[in-house]
């Protein structure tokens, strides 16, 4: 089985992909792969590279150029993952833990991944939106805004984020749903007693 997990950062993709890997699947953790490659480009040890802080917030001067490099690196890495998938035996078990920004890679990359794997979207609730915004403001993650961070003169940064972040989530959720073979609602993928075996049954 070839699985791809999609959804916003912090929704549970890494948690479930690691549990699935422990079940015997080969795991591609895209965020870590991107971070390792950027660290190498920066001449920093992978363990010491603060990728999320490096990308930073959208109002910071370096954000645009670094977000561009992040996406370029993500595209390169995804092309390598696709090459591996295209040569893998059909009886191999593979899980791909994508980044939230995967949806901004070229259509050819997305279409190839949809063709080669079963895409599973971990859905969110309205309450998740506020939780994810608060977590992002407290500690940045490498979020690519794709033009949706739109400050207004005189508006406090907190108000700008509160206004723009939901728009980012809604726009991405539409794209995630569009490419997914399976949509897992929160009451399933967050069910405390859900085993890895039950998760895999739910997405078959």
C-alpha positions as a Markdown table, in Angstrom:
| # | Residue | x | y | z |
|---|---|---|---|---|
| 1 | Unk | 0.0 | 0.0 | 0.0 |
| 2 | Unk | 1.3 | 3.5 | -0.9 |
| 3 | Unk | -0.3 | 6.2 | 1.3 |
| 4 | Unk | 0.1 | 10.0 | 1.3 |
| 5 | Unk | -1.2 | 12.0 | 4.3 |
| 6 | Unk | -2.2 | 15.6 | 3.6 |
| 7 | Unk | -3.5 | 18.4 | 5.7 |
| 8 | Unk | -2.4 | 21.4 | 7.7 |
| 9 | Unk | 0.6 | 21.5 | 9.9 |
| 10 | Unk | -0.2 | 20.2 | 13.4 |
| 11 | Unk | -3.2 | 18.2 | 12.4 |
| 12 | Unk | -1.6 | 14.8 | 13.0 |
| 13 | Unk | 0.1 | 13.7 | 9.8 |
| 14 | Unk | 3.5 | 13.1 | 11.5 |
| 15 | Unk | 1.9 | 11.4 | 14.4 |
| 16 | Unk | 0.1 | 8.9 | 12.2 |
| 17 | Unk | 2.9 | 8.5 | 9.7 |
| 18 | Unk | 5.3 | 7.5 | 12.5 |
| 19 | Unk | 2.8 | 5.0 | 13.9 |
| 20 | Unk | 2.3 | 3.6 | 10.4 |
| 21 | Unk | 6.1 | 3.4 | 10.0 |
| 22 | Unk | 6.4 | 1.4 | 13.2 |
| 23 | Unk | 3.8 | -0.9 | 11.7 |
| 24 | Unk | 6.3 | -1.8 | 8.9 |
| 25 | Unk | 5.9 | 1.0 | 6.3 |
| 26 | Unk | 8.8 | 2.9 | 4.8 |
| 27 | Unk | 8.2 | 6.5 | 5.8 |
| 28 | Unk | 9.1 | 9.7 | 3.9 |
| 29 | Unk | 9.0 | 12.6 | 6.3 |
| 30 | Unk | 8.9 | 15.5 | 3.9 |
| 31 | Unk | 9.4 | 18.3 | 6.5 |
| 32 | Unk | 12.6 | 16.6 | 7.8 |
| 33 | Unk | 13.9 | 15.9 | 4.3 |
| 34 | Unk | 13.4 | 19.6 | 3.3 |
| 35 | Unk | 15.1 | 20.8 | 6.5 |
| 36 | Unk | 18.1 | 18.5 | 6.0 |
| 37 | Unk | 18.6 | 19.7 | 2.5 |
| 38 | Unk | 18.3 | 23.4 | 3.4 |
| 39 | Unk | 20.7 | 22.9 | 6.3 |
| 40 | Unk | 23.2 | 21.4 | 3.9 |
| 41 | Unk | 22.8 | 24.4 | 1.6 |
| 42 | Unk | 23.3 | 26.8 | 4.6 |
| 43 | Unk | 26.3 | 24.9 | 5.8 |
| 44 | Unk | 24.7 | 24.0 | 9.1 |
| 45 | Unk | 24.4 | 20.6 | 10.8 |
| 46 | Unk | 20.9 | 19.2 | 10.2 |
| 47 | Unk | 20.4 | 18.8 | 14.0 |
| 48 | Unk | 21.2 | 22.5 | 14.6 |
| 49 | Unk | 19.2 | 24.0 | 11.7 |
| 50 | Unk | 16.1 | 25.9 | 13.0 |
| 51 | Unk | 14.2 | 25.6 | 9.7 |
| 52 | Unk | 10.8 | 27.0 | 10.9 |
| 53 | Unk | 12.4 | 30.0 | 12.5 |
| 54 | Unk | 14.6 | 30.4 | 9.4 |
| 55 | Unk | 11.5 | 30.7 | 7.2 |
| 56 | Unk | 9.9 | 32.9 | 9.7 |
| 57 | Unk | 6.8 | 35.0 | 9.7 |
| 58 | Unk | 5.3 | 36.6 | 6.6 |
| 59 | Unk | 6.0 | 40.2 | 7.8 |
| 60 | Unk | 9.7 | 39.5 | 8.2 |
| 61 | Unk | 12.1 | 40.8 | 5.5 |
| 62 | Unk | 13.7 | 37.5 | 4.7 |
| 63 | Unk | 10.5 | 35.5 | 4.6 |
| 64 | Unk | 9.6 | 35.9 | 0.9 |
| 65 | Unk | 13.1 | 34.7 | -0.4 |
| 66 | Unk | 13.3 | 31.9 | 2.1 |
| 67 | Unk | 9.8 | 30.7 | 1.5 |
| 68 | Unk | 10.7 | 30.6 | -2.2 |
| 69 | Unk | 13.8 | 28.5 | -1.5 |
| 70 | Unk | 11.7 | 26.2 | 0.8 |
| 71 | Unk | 9.2 | 25.5 | -1.9 |
| 72 | Unk | 11.9 | 25.0 | -4.5 |
| 73 | Unk | 13.6 | 22.5 | -2.2 |
| 74 | Unk | 10.2 | 20.8 | -1.5 |
| 75 | Unk | 9.6 | 20.4 | -5.3 |
| 76 | Unk | 13.1 | 18.8 | -5.7 |
| 77 | Unk | 12.5 | 16.4 | -2.8 |
| 78 | Unk | 9.0 | 15.4 | -4.0 |
| 79 | Unk | 10.3 | 14.6 | -7.4 |
| 80 | Unk | 12.8 | 12.3 | -5.8 |
| 81 | Unk | 10.1 | 10.6 | -3.8 |
| 82 | Unk | 8.0 | 10.2 | -6.9 |
| 83 | Unk | 11.0 | 8.6 | -8.7 |
| 84 | Unk | 11.3 | 6.1 | -5.8 |
| 85 | Unk | 7.6 | 5.4 | -5.9 |
| 86 | Unk | 7.7 | 4.8 | -9.6 |
| 87 | Unk | 10.3 | 2.1 | -9.2 |
| 88 | Unk | 9.0 | 0.5 | -6.0 |
| 89 | Unk | 7.5 | -3.0 | -5.9 |
| 90 | Unk | 3.7 | -2.9 | -5.8 |
| 91 | Unk | 3.7 | -5.0 | -2.6 |
| 92 | Unk | 5.9 | -2.5 | -0.7 |
| 93 | Unk | 4.3 | -0.5 | 2.0 |
| 94 | Unk | 5.1 | 3.2 | 2.0 |
| 95 | Unk | 3.7 | 6.3 | 3.8 |
| 96 | Unk | 4.4 | 9.9 | 2.8 |
| 97 | Unk | 4.0 | 12.6 | 5.4 |
| 98 | Unk | 3.6 | 15.7 | 3.3 |
| 99 | Unk | 4.0 | 19.3 | 4.4 |
| 100 | Unk | 1.0 | 21.7 | 4.6 |
| 101 | Unk | 2.5 | 23.5 | 1.6 |
| 102 | Unk | 2.7 | 20.4 | -0.6 |
| 103 | Unk | -0.5 | 21.7 | -2.2 |
| 104 | Unk | 1.5 | 24.5 | -3.8 |
| 105 | Unk | 3.9 | 22.3 | -5.7 |
| 106 | Unk | 3.4 | 22.1 | -9.5 |
| 107 | Unk | 0.3 | 20.3 | -10.7 |
| 108 | Unk | 2.4 | 17.6 | -12.4 |
| 109 | Unk | 3.9 | 16.7 | -9.0 |
| 110 | Unk | 0.5 | 16.6 | -7.3 |
| 111 | Unk | -1.1 | 14.6 | -10.2 |
| 112 | Unk | 1.8 | 12.0 | -10.1 |
| 113 | Unk | 1.4 | 11.5 | -6.4 |
| 114 | Unk | -2.3 | 11.1 | -6.7 |
| 115 | Unk | -1.7 | 8.5 | -9.4 |
| 116 | Unk | 0.9 | 6.6 | -7.5 |
| 117 | Unk | -0.6 | 6.7 | -4.0 |
| 118 | Unk | -3.8 | 6.8 | -2.1 |
| 119 | Unk | -4.2 | 10.3 | -0.7 |
| 120 | Unk | -5.7 | 10.6 | 2.8 |
| 121 | Unk | -6.8 | 14.0 | 4.1 |
| 122 | Unk | -6.9 | 14.5 | 7.8 |
| 123 | Unk | -9.8 | 16.9 | 8.2 |
| 124 | Unk | -10.2 | 19.7 | 10.7 |
| 125 | Unk | -12.8 | 21.4 | 12.8 |
| 126 | Unk | -13.5 | 25.2 | 13.3 |
| 127 | Unk | -12.0 | 24.8 | 16.8 |
| 128 | Unk | -8.8 | 23.5 | 15.2 |
| 129 | Unk | -8.4 | 26.7 | 13.3 |
| 130 | Unk | -8.0 | 28.8 | 16.4 |
| 131 | Unk | -5.8 | 26.3 | 18.1 |
| 132 | Unk | -3.5 | 26.1 | 15.0 |
| 133 | Unk | -3.3 | 29.9 | 14.8 |
| 134 | Unk | -2.4 | 30.2 | 18.4 |
| 135 | Unk | 0.3 | 27.6 | 18.1 |
| 136 | Unk | 1.7 | 29.3 | 15.0 |
| 137 | Unk | 1.9 | 32.7 | 16.8 |
| 138 | Unk | 3.6 | 31.2 | 19.8 |
| 139 | Unk | 6.1 | 29.2 | 17.7 |
| 140 | Unk | 6.5 | 29.7 | 13.9 |
| 141 | Unk | 6.3 | 26.8 | 11.5 |
| 142 | Unk | 7.3 | 27.0 | 7.9 |
| 143 | Unk | 4.0 | 28.3 | 6.5 |
| 144 | Unk | 3.8 | 29.4 | 2.9 |
| 145 | Unk | 1.0 | 32.0 | 2.7 |
| 146 | Unk | 0.7 | 32.0 | -1.1 |
| 147 | Unk | -0.3 | 35.7 | -1.2 |
| 148 | Unk | -3.0 | 35.3 | 1.5 |
| 149 | Unk | -1.2 | 37.4 | 4.2 |
| 150 | Unk | -2.6 | 40.9 | 3.4 |
| 151 | Unk | -1.8 | 43.5 | 6.1 |
| 152 | Unk | -4.0 | 46.6 | 6.4 |
| 153 | Unk | -2.4 | 49.9 | 7.4 |
| 154 | Unk | -2.9 | 50.6 | 11.1 |
| 155 | Unk | -4.0 | 47.1 | 11.8 |
| 156 | Unk | -2.2 | 45.2 | 14.7 |
| 157 | Unk | -0.3 | 42.1 | 13.6 |
| 158 | Unk | -2.5 | 39.9 | 15.8 |
| 159 | Unk | -5.6 | 41.2 | 14.0 |
| 160 | Unk | -4.0 | 40.6 | 10.6 |
| 161 | Unk | -3.2 | 37.0 | 11.5 |
| 162 | Unk | -6.7 | 36.5 | 13.0 |
| 163 | Unk | -8.2 | 37.8 | 9.8 |
| 164 | Unk | -5.9 | 36.1 | 7.3 |
| 165 | Unk | -5.1 | 32.7 | 8.8 |
| 166 | Unk | -8.7 | 31.4 | 8.5 |
| 167 | Unk | -8.6 | 32.3 | 4.8 |
| 168 | Unk | -5.4 | 30.4 | 4.4 |
| 169 | Unk | -6.9 | 27.3 | 6.1 |
| 170 | Unk | -10.1 | 27.5 | 4.0 |
| 171 | Unk | -8.2 | 27.8 | 0.7 |
| 172 | Unk | -6.0 | 24.9 | 1.6 |
| 173 | Unk | -8.8 | 22.7 | 2.8 |
| 174 | Unk | -10.5 | 23.1 | -0.5 |
| 175 | Unk | -7.4 | 22.0 | -2.3 |
| 176 | Unk | -6.7 | 19.1 | 0.0 |
| 177 | Unk | -10.3 | 17.8 | -0.4 |
| 178 | Unk | -10.0 | 18.1 | -4.2 |
| 179 | Unk | -7.1 | 15.7 | -4.5 |
| 180 | Unk | -8.0 | 13.2 | -1.7 |
| 181 | Unk | -9.2 | 9.7 | -2.1 |
| 182 | Unk | -10.1 | 9.4 | 1.5 |
| 183 | Unk | -11.2 | 12.2 | 3.9 |
| 184 | Unk | -10.9 | 11.2 | 7.6 |
| 185 | Unk | -12.9 | 13.3 | 9.9 |
| 186 | Unk | -11.4 | 14.4 | 13.3 |
| 187 | Unk | -13.7 | 12.1 | 15.2 |
| 188 | Unk | -11.9 | 9.2 | 13.5 |
| 189 | Unk | -8.3 | 10.2 | 13.2 |
| 190 | Unk | -8.3 | 11.7 | 16.8 |
| 191 | Unk | -10.2 | 8.9 | 18.4 |
| 192 | Unk | -8.0 | 8.0 | 21.4 |
| 193 | Unk | -8.5 | 4.2 | 21.1 |
| 194 | Unk | -7.8 | 4.2 | 17.3 |
| 195 | Unk | -5.1 | 1.7 | 16.6 |
| 196 | Unk | -2.7 | 1.8 | 13.7 |
| 197 | Unk | -4.4 | -1.2 | 12.2 |
| 198 | Unk | -7.8 | 0.4 | 12.5 |
| 199 | Unk | -6.4 | 3.6 | 10.9 |
| 200 | Unk | -5.2 | 1.5 | 7.9 |
| 201 | Unk | -8.5 | -0.2 | 7.6 |
| 202 | Unk | -10.3 | 3.1 | 7.6 |
| 203 | Unk | -8.3 | 4.3 | 4.6 |
| 204 | Unk | -8.4 | 1.2 | 2.5 |
